[in-house]
Amino acid sequence: MSAQDSPHASDPRRPDHEHLPRGANPLRRTTDRIEAWWSGFLLLVLVLGLPMASVSAGLAAYGSAMRAVQAQTAERHQVTARLTPDPDAARVSAADEKQKVRLSWTGEDGERRTGTAYVSQDEAERSTLRIWVDREGTVKAPPMSAGDAQATGWVMGGMTAVGVYVVLVAARKSMRLALDRSRYARWDTEWDLVEPQWSARFGR
């Protein structure tokens, strides 16, 4: 068999696209390649960047919350207070059934202190109640716990993951819209050149 008879020999009658490398698409435009590159880059950021951002934000939030836990635990302590219903105070709402009560207790310095708090109906019926106060003797909410800090870290990490995903989706859609506008403008330009030839063919 001669070289000319070889199936691999160049044949001018064969279409040009048959000589293109495997995977090459003669109809692929520059904007298509840009879109593919941009989508690949965003996918890489999604796979690598999203977990890193989520974990980093979650750990940072957890660390900040744990410092708050330590600070609140150091400055607040529990005391046993006596309850005196406040006759001038009405319930906050019928839904939570909280009511205002007067509290009196002995501070760490031995002085008698008083304050007010909103408690549930069951707690208001007691004679004494364990409450949290700071060093100045002000009634405070219970300090945050380590569990609260962990929950804060998980929530912040999840919110960061959702935020990064939304930003990446928006970036892809924005690039897609910009490329589509470029494609439509090019199509309009090409149609302005081709349309007169088609019209002339039909005698229009």
C-alpha positions in Angstrom: 0.0 0.0 0.0 1.4 3.4 -1.0 1.6 6.4 1.3 -1.2 8.0 -0.7 -3.5 5.0 -0.1 -2.8 5.1 3.7 -6.0 6.1 5.7 -3.8 8.5 7.6 -2.6 10.4 4.6 -3.9 14.0 4.1 -6.9 14.2 1.9 -7.8 17.7 0.7 -11.4 16.5 0.2 -11.8 15.8 3.9 -13.4 18.6 6.1 -10.9 20.7 8.0 -12.5 19.9 11.3 -11.3 16.2 10.9 -7.7 17.4 11.3 -8.4 19.2 14.6 -7.0 17.8 17.8 -9.3 15.6 19.8 -11.7 17.7 21.9 -11.3 20.8 19.8 -14.6 22.4 18.7 -14.4 24.7 15.7 -17.7 26.3 16.7 -16.4 27.2 20.2 -16.1 31.0 20.6 -13.8 33.0 22.7 -16.6 33.9 25.0 -17.3 30.2 25.4 -13.7 29.6 26.5 -13.8 32.5 28.9 -17.0 31.2 30.4 -15.5 27.7 30.8 -12.3 29.1 32.4 -14.4 31.3 34.8 -16.7 28.4 35.8 -13.6 26.2 36.4 -12.0 28.9 38.6 -15.2 29.4 40.6 -15.6 25.6 41.0 -12.0 25.5 42.4 -12.8 28.3 44.8 -16.0 26.5 45.9 -14.2 23.2 46.5 -11.1 24.7 48.3 -12.1 28.1 49.5 -15.6 27.5 50.9 -14.5 24.9 53.5 -11.5 27.0 54.5 -13.6 30.2 54.9 -16.3 28.3 56.8 -13.9 26.6 59.2 -11.9 29.8 59.8 -15.0 31.9 60.5 -16.4 29.2 62.8 -13.2 28.9 64.8 -12.9 32.7 65.1 -16.5 33.0 66.3 -16.0 30.1 68.7 -12.8 31.7 70.1 -14.5 35.0 70.6 -17.5 33.4 72.2 -15.3 31.4 74.6 -13.6 34.6 75.7 -17.0 36.0 76.4 -17.9 32.9 78.4 -14.7 33.2 80.5 -15.3 36.9 81.1 -18.9 36.5 82.1 -18.1 33.5 84.3 -15.4 35.6 86.1 -17.6 38.6 86.7 -20.9 37.0 87.5 -21.9 34.7 90.4 -25.0 33.2 91.8 -26.8 34.2 95.0 -30.0 33.2 96.7 -32.5 36.0 96.6 -35.9 36.4 98.3 -38.8 37.2 96.0 -41.4 39.9 96.7 -44.1 40.3 94.1 -44.3 43.8 92.7 -48.0 44.8 92.9 -47.5 47.6 90.5 -46.1 45.4 87.7 -48.2 43.6 85.2 -47.3 40.6 83.2 -45.2 41.2 80.1 -47.5 39.2 77.9 -49.9 36.3 78.1 -47.7 34.3 75.8 -44.6 34.0 78.0 -46.4 34.7 81.3 -43.5 36.6 82.7 -44.0 38.9 85.7 -41.9 41.4 87.4 -40.7 40.6 91.0 -38.6 42.4 93.5 -35.5 40.6 94.8 -33.4 41.1 97.9 -30.2 39.3 98.8 -27.0 39.7 100.7 -24.0 40.7 98.7 -20.4 39.4 99.1 -19.6 42.4 101.1 -22.4 41.6 103.6 -24.6 44.5 102.5 -28.3 44.0 101.7 -29.1 44.6 98.1 -32.3 44.7 96.1 -33.2 44.5 92.4 -35.9 43.4 90.0 -36.2 40.6 87.5 -38.8 39.1 85.2 -39.5 35.4 86.1 -42.0 32.8 85.1 -45.2 32.1 86.9 -43.8 29.1 88.6 -40.7 30.9 89.8 -42.8 33.9 91.0 -44.6 31.5 93.4 -41.4 30.5 95.2 -40.0 32.2 98.2 -36.4 32.2 97.1 -34.7 32.0 93.7 -31.1 31.5 92.5 -30.1 34.5 90.4 -26.9 35.8 88.7 -25.4 39.1 89.7 -22.2 41.0 88.7 -19.6 42.5 91.0 -21.6 45.7 91.3 -24.7 43.7 92.5 -26.7 44.2 89.3 -29.0 41.3 88.3 -27.7 39.7 85.1 -28.6 36.9 82.8 -26.8 33.6 83.3 -23.3 33.6 81.7 -22.8 31.9 78.3 -21.8 28.3 78.4 -19.2 26.4 76.4 -22.2 24.8 74.5 -23.4 28.3 73.6 -19.9 29.1 72.2 -19.9 25.9 70.2 -23.3 26.7 68.8 -22.1 30.2 67.9 -19.2 28.7 66.0 -21.4 26.3 64.1 -23.9 29.0 63.1 -21.2 31.4 62.0 -19.4 28.7 60.0 -22.7 27.8 58.3 -23.6 31.4 57.5 -20.1 31.9 56.0 -20.5 28.8 53.8 -23.9 30.0 52.6 -22.5 33.5 52.0 -19.5 32.3 50.0 -21.8 30.0 47.9 -24.2 32.9 47.2 -21.2 35.2 46.2 -19.9 32.5 43.8 -23.2 31.9 42.2 -23.7 35.7 41.8 -20.2 36.0 40.2 -21.0 33.2 37.7 -24.3 34.7 36.8 -22.8 38.1 36.4 -20.1 36.8 34.1 -22.7 34.8 32.1 -24.9 38.0 31.6 -21.9 40.0 30.5 -20.8 37.4 28.0 -24.4 37.0 26.7 -24.5 40.7 26.1 -21.3 40.5 24.2 -22.6 37.5 22.1 -25.9 39.3 21.3 -24.1 42.4 20.2 -21.8 40.3 17.9 -24.8 38.5 16.5 -26.6 41.8 15.8 -23.5 43.1 14.0 -23.1 39.9 11.9 -26.8 39.9 11.1 -26.6 43.4 9.8 -24.0 42.2 7.4 -25.7 39.0 6.4 -29.4 40.1 6.3 -29.0 42.3 3.1 -27.6 39.3 1.2 -30.5 37.1 2.3 -33.0 39.8 1.4 -31.4 40.2 -2.1 -31.6 36.4 -2.7 -35.4 36.6 -2.4 -35.7 39.8 -4.4 -36.6 41.9 -1.4 
